[in-house]
Amino acid sequence: MSNWLTLKRLSEKYGVSESTLRVWKCLGYVTSSVIENVVMLDEESVIHFWEMRKTKGLNEEYLEKLIKEKEWERDILLSKLDDELFLLRTSELHQPLFHVIIQELGQLITNDREREIFLAISSGKPISWVAANRGMTYAQAVETYSSILRRLGENPGRIATFRKRVMDLMFGKYDTEDPTNIPLYNLVDTRAHSILYGEAGMETVRELLQYTSRNGWNSLKRLRGMGSMTYHHIINTLSNAHFIVIGEDGSIALSPEIAALIL
């Protein structure tokens, strides 16, 4: 039958500090329970571990080593969880960008059937669903998808050429390799440029996008002299020039092409 005693009582009875007893309890070396909101230890388990500690040489130094190992294990587990959470958040945040990239890559695949398989699996459709829909086995669907990826990877120059063609189509009129380096005075009207440069020192589109990424788009409204008309002029100009995308709910995000340059 268990004989439950408080940490203080056991400490007085056996000359073991309460902090050490608490460590034993946390590491599971002794049996513990909470009775009426008070931590209690089973005296028999404490005696058993105390005797084992003496016979096996579990001195304070060794216990400290065990504690450190447990702390390292905890830190490793937490870091892995943090990494996985970061990837999940990043995937959700940039899902629109990933979707555009997948669609662009799909245009490089000339075989209609292979293109549909690539787009379906890359967009998150279960491989089993794609296989059944295409009259294929699971293994055949995996092999087809893997083959498509290999061929795309074998010719990165084709992907780069395709991207350059898209960028030229969207930003070619500015005659620059990096459209984010365009001076703001070439894009917005004189009043808007005066406020952006005079109040926040912004000279290029990149500086404007970096500023709003840090502070939010509403931060522009707090600049001295920034009225509603000027603010909407800036937003509409950036949208029409393909630098940002305005959602149906009024949200503002970088266009996929520009996000790839800013991130």
C-alpha positions in Angstrom: 0.0 0.0 0.0 1.4 3.4 -1.0 2.5 5.8 1.7 2.1 9.3 0.2 4.3 12.0 1.7 5.0 15.6 0.8 8.3 16.7 -0.7 9.0 18.6 2.5 8.3 15.6 4.7 10.5 13.3 2.6 13.3 15.8 2.5 13.3 16.1 6.3 13.1 12.3 6.7 15.8 11.2 4.3 18.0 14.3 4.0 17.3 14.8 0.3 16.7 18.3 -0.9 13.2 19.1 -2.2 14.7 20.2 -5.5 16.3 16.8 -6.0 13.1 15.0 -5.1 11.3 17.2 -7.6 13.8 16.2 -10.3 13.3 12.5 -9.5 9.6 13.1 -9.8 9.9 14.9 -13.2 12.1 12.3 -14.6 9.8 9.5 -13.5 12.3 7.9 -11.2 9.7 7.9 -8.3 6.0 7.5 -8.2 4.1 10.7 -7.7 0.5 12.0 -7.4 -1.3 15.2 -6.7 -3.6 15.0 -3.6 -5.7 18.0 -2.9 -3.5 20.2 -5.1 -0.3 19.0 -3.2 2.4 17.1 -4.9 3.0 13.8 -3.0 5.6 11.0 -3.5 5.3 7.4 -2.7 7.7 6.8 0.1 8.4 3.2 -1.0 9.4 4.3 -4.5 11.7 7.0 -3.0 13.4 4.4 -0.7 13.8 2.0 -3.7 15.4 4.6 -5.9 17.5 5.9 -3.0 18.9 2.4 -2.5 19.4 1.9 -6.3 21.1 5.3 -6.5 23.6 4.2 -3.9 24.3 0.8 -5.3 24.6 2.0 -8.9 26.5 5.2 -8.2 23.8 7.6 -9.3 25.6 10.6 -7.9 24.6 14.2 -8.3 26.9 14.7 -11.3 25.3 11.8 -13.1 21.8 13.0 -12.3 22.8 16.4 -13.7 24.0 14.7 -16.9 20.7 12.9 -17.2 18.8 16.1 -16.8 20.9 17.8 -19.5 20.2 14.9 -21.9 16.5 15.3 -21.3 16.7 19.0 -21.9 18.6 18.4 -25.1 16.0 15.9 -26.2 13.2 18.4 -25.4 15.0 21.2 -27.3 15.5 18.9 -30.4 11.8 17.9 -30.4 10.6 21.5 -30.0 12.9 22.7 -32.8 11.6 20.0 -35.1 8.0 21.0 -34.3 8.9 24.7 -34.9 10.4 23.8 -38.3 7.3 21.8 -39.3 4.9 24.6 -38.1 7.0 27.2 -40.1 6.8 25.1 -43.2 3.0 24.7 -42.8 2.6 28.4 -42.3 4.9 29.2 -45.2 3.0 26.8 -47.5 -0.3 28.3 -46.6 1.0 31.9 -46.9 2.6 31.4 -50.3 0.0 28.9 -51.7 -1.1 31.4 -54.4 2.5 31.8 -55.5 3.0 28.0 -55.6 -0.1 27.7 -57.7 1.1 30.2 -60.3 4.5 28.5 -60.5 2.9 25.1 -61.0 0.6 26.5 -63.8 3.7 28.1 -65.5 5.6 24.9 -65.3 2.6 23.0 -66.7 2.8 25.2 -69.9 6.2 23.7 -70.6 4.7 20.2 -70.9 3.5 19.6 -74.5 1.8 16.3 -73.9 -1.8 17.1 -72.7 -2.2 13.9 -70.7 1.1 14.4 -68.9 0.3 18.0 -68.3 -3.0 17.2 -66.6 -1.3 14.5 -64.4 1.4 17.0 -63.4 -1.0 19.8 -62.6 -3.3 17.5 -60.6 -0.7 15.9 -58.4 1.3 19.2 -58.0 -1.9 20.9 -56.9 -2.5 18.4 -54.1 -4.7 15.8 -55.7 -4.1 12.3 -54.1 -2.1 10.1 -56.4 -4.6 7.3 -55.9 -7.4 9.6 -57.3 -5.3 10.7 -60.3 -4.4 7.1 -61.0 -8.1 6.0 -60.9 -9.2 8.9 -62.9 -6.6 8.1 -65.6 -7.1 4.4 -65.7 -3.6 3.8 -64.3 -2.2 1.9 -61.4 -0.8 3.8 -58.4 2.8 2.8 -59.4 2.2 4.0 -63.0 1.0 7.4 -61.8 4.0 7.8 -59.6 6.4 6.8 -62.4 4.7 9.2 -64.8 4.9 12.1 -62.4 8.5 11.3 -61.5 9.4 11.1 -65.2 7.8 14.5 -65.8 9.8 16.1 -63.0 13.0 14.6 -64.2 12.5 16.0 -67.7 11.7 19.4 -66.3 14.8 19.3 -64.2 17.0 18.3 -67.1 16.3 21.5 -68.9 16.4 24.5 -66.4 17.3 26.8 -69.3 13.9 26.3 -70.8 12.2 27.2 -67.5 14.4 30.3 -67.2 13.6 31.3 -70.8 9.9 30.9 -70.1 10.1 33.1 -67.0 12.0 35.8 -68.9 9.3 35.8 -71.5 6.7 36.3 -68.9 8.7 39.1 -67.1 9.3 40.8 -70.5 5.7 40.7 -71.3 4.7 42.2 -67.9 7.5 44.6 -67.3 9.4 45.0 -70.5 8.3 48.5 -71.1 10.4 49.7 -68.1 13.6 48.5 -69.8 15.1 46.9 -66.7 16.1 43.4 -65.6 14.6 44.0 -62.1 11.4 46.0 -62.2 11.5 46.6 -58.4 14.4 49.0 -59.1 12.1 51.3 -61.0 12.2 54.9 -59.5 8.9 55.8 -58.0 8.8 59.1 -59.9 8.5 57.0 -63.1 5.4 55.3 -61.7 3.3 57.5 -59.4 2.3 61.1 -59.8 4.3 64.0 -58.4 2.3 64.4 -55.1 2.5 60.7 -54.3 6.3 60.6 -54.9 6.8 63.8 -52.9 5.1 62.1 -49.9 6.7 58.7 -50.2 10.2 60.2 -50.6 9.9 63.2 -48.3 8.2 61.4 -45.4 9.8 57.9 -45.6 12.8 58.3 -47.9 11.4 55.8 -50.5 13.0 56.2 -53.9 12.3 52.9 -55.7 9.4 50.4 -55.9 11.5 47.9 -53.9 11.8 50.3 -51.0 8.1 50.9 -51.1 7.3 47.2 -51.1 9.8 46.5 -48.4 8.3 49.3 -46.3 4.8 48.0 -46.6 5.9 44.4 -46.0 7.3 45.5 -42.6 4.6 48.0 -41.6 1.5 47.0 -43.6 -0.2 48.9 -46.4 -2.2 51.0 -44.0 1.0 52.5 -42.7 1.1 54.6 -45.9 -2.1 56.4 -44.7 -0.2 57.6 -41.6 2.4 59.5 -43.7 1.9 63.2 -43.4 0.0 64.6 -46.4 -1.2 61.1 -47.5 -4.9 61.6 -48.3 -7.4 58.9 -49.4 -7.1 59.9 -53.1 -3.3 59.7 -53.1 -3.3 56.4 -51.3 -5.7 54.8 -53.7 -3.7 56.3 -56.6 -0.6 54.5 -55.4 -2.4 51.2 -54.8 -4.2 51.3 -58.2 -0.9 52.2 -60.0 1.0 49.3 -58.4 -1.9 47.0 -59.3 -2.1 48.1 -62.9 1.6 47.7 -63.2 1.4 44.1 -61.9 3.4 44.8 -58.8 0.6 43.8 -56.4 -2.7 41.9 -56.5 -5.8 43.2 -54.8 -8.1 40.5 -53.6 -11.9 40.6 -53.7 -11.9 41.3 -50.0 -9.6 44.3 -50.5 -6.5 42.5 -49.3 -3.2 43.4 -50.9 -0.4 40.9 -51.8 2.7 41.0 -54.0 2.2 39.5 -57.4 3.9 36.1 -57.7 6.5 37.5 -60.2 7.4 40.3 -57.8 7.3 38.2 -54.7 10.0 36.0 -56.2 12.2 39.0 -56.4 11.4 40.5 -53.0 11.4 37.3 -50.8 
